[in-house]
Amino acid sequence: MGRRNGIGNVNRIERVVIVGGGTAGWMAAAALARFFDDGRRTIKLIESEAIGTVGVGEATIPPIANFNAMLDIREDEFLRATRGTYKLGIEFVNWGRKGDRYFHPFGSFGQSFHGIAFHQLFLREKARSGASAGEIGNFSMSTVAAMSSKFGRPAPGAKSLVNQIAYAYHFDASLYAAFLRRLAERRGVDRIEGRVTQVEQDGESGDVCAVVLEDGTRIEGDLFIDCSGFRGLLIDETLAAGYEDWSHWLPMDRAIAVPSQNMSAPAPFTRSTAHGAGWQWRIPLQHRTGNGHVFSSAYMKEEEARDILLANLEGPALQEPRTLRFLTGMRKKAWSHNVVSLGLSAGFIEPLESTSIHLIQNGIARLFALFPDNPVSPIEREEYNRGMREIFEDVRDFIILHYKATQRDDTEFWRYVRDMEVPESLARKIELWKLRGRVFRENAELFVADSWIAVMLGQNVWPESHEPIADTLDPDKVAAAMRQMREAYRETAAKLPSHDAFIRQTGGWHEDIVHPAPAAGLAE
């Protein structure tokens, strides 16, 4: 139980025990050590070298930079340690129709005119002049830079379109976990090697009070964080928090992963290529390329999925492919009793939009905002669970959109997802968009309006019309301004260094990695 501290709180939680390592465990440990290292609390992390981690999530979204900054991690040091690269967005291939390509960028599209959203003026101009209006990606700094494998880091205060770039990272997840482990251990986290074989609960409250290792070591705690992966050792096997199955909307249940040799300099974007019953990721790092095929075993046999993956690698495979099995959904209670689940223990949504690590980061941030005393207050626990459900459902709906907004009918899988009923929250967004291109960010939704716009237009979901207010501006002046804007983005991107050159110039390139040949841009 908690003990008295200097300000008289006899119920303070002082012993935090993290069960499981990997990305989730070491993110939690590093963050806790950063803010709760006061000499009174203890943070212990239990992991076993004999238990492997999933370790294939290598692409992120922009908020990861905030997490690293919170831990005082220098960006260049981080990239060097994790063999990381920058990420300006995701290229989607074969999603609307076979042969289609579009780019979902980080950052905004264009600039608003007199308070009118840029995409509404783009829709009006597209209806007015057709193909001559170009693609909406021509009005995104991140897209234009990615298309030519260029990169520039925004400089606050500078008057440059480069400041419209938003970015995340690609990195080796196992190296990131190791990097955070070193950081956490320097700050006092006690790593304990071992496998948990028994969980002890308080007979009256039902709270977890200790875990017992294979060698008999007993570790007590006030607050436990379950990072044990899909198994959910504490949150599910012990506390039976329950799991909500979303596979009727997202029927993918397998992923085959394999790294491959880099054949050119890494491009600053992830690629997602749709196949007959799922999709393939390509994530370029400094020293290799991460690849995987996410698919539904109900619509494709594993042998076929493996063959498709290997046939579509850009370079030789560096090891044998491995298969991961999962069930899309989330825990009904991410926090139960005195156990908080993070990472795969809390739920899983396929990494189509690179949200896996962000869901861990969000869970940590919510835990800090609601960090409890002992015993845990039910209202804090309920607020945590409400917030985690909100973000999981937000991500779920955005991922479902990619499947629902398809015109493909070449396989049974695509016909199923195209015709399926979707959650009411998503159906309402789609209908609002189809009418006049309206899209609203509600509450604390993760994905901004520009993200929804990118997927809708990229997958050929065009609204019937645009907002009437867009017609109040002079069309010739708007068209001229858009031409100038498009040329400004192109000229700015042309002056940027190549992506890999930027990493080398700023000290983020690992010295042991041979500099590869230039990468081909999207336009080639």
Summary of the structure (lengths in Angstrom):
residues: 524
radius of gyration: 23.9
end to end distance: 62.8
largest distance: 78.0
contacts: 1798
relative contact order: 0.18
helix: 39%
strand: 19%
